[in-house]
Amino acid sequence: MTRRAAIVAIVCVCASACATRPAAAPAPAAARPPPNDGALHVSLSWAAPVDLDLYVTDPAGETLYFANNPTRAGAQLERDTRCGSLPADGAPSVERARVAAPTPGRYRVGVDFIDACAASAGPVPFHIAVDRGTAHREATGTVGLGQFVVVAIEIDVHDDGLGDAPPSALD
């Protein structure tokens, strides 16, 4: 079985297992990074006391995530929120990634619900923001425990900013 077929199979199983659960409150938006530094900024935010993980796949197919940080292309997680580092004040949890010199091409951003952190394991709404210069894109979704949303948002990076990616074969 190819890697893509395995991922699609996992997503389908998880999506069908979580499809009957009620939706939770919307996820909060994370603060935007300073514009015009040329880097690609990706943030994932959520309000539940759980551990979600951010995945950013570059045009060459290399994925930035907690176990591949930094990447060979220079992408780096600037913030990796784990169960032990969840905000105690009820503030939203945030994971941030930065690609200092992004290669033009298609980037895919995914979300993995890896650990309920002793909380209830209902679906968790999330918010993704992607910024480069003054260009900004957002996506929202919901993810259940053990579910990996392979492509929560897909964007094209150009020399001068961001563009919306056309629907892919994964849609």
Buried (B, 14 or more C-beta within 10 A) or exposed (E): EEEEEEBBEBBEEBEEEBEEEEEBEEBBBBEEBEEEEEBBBBBBBBBBBBBBBBBBBBBEEEBBBBEEEBBEBBBBBBBBBBBEEBEEEEEBBBBBBBBEEBBEEBBBBBBBBBBBBEBEBBBBBBBBBBBBBEBBBEBBBBBBBBBBBBBBBBBBBEEEEBBEBEEEEEE
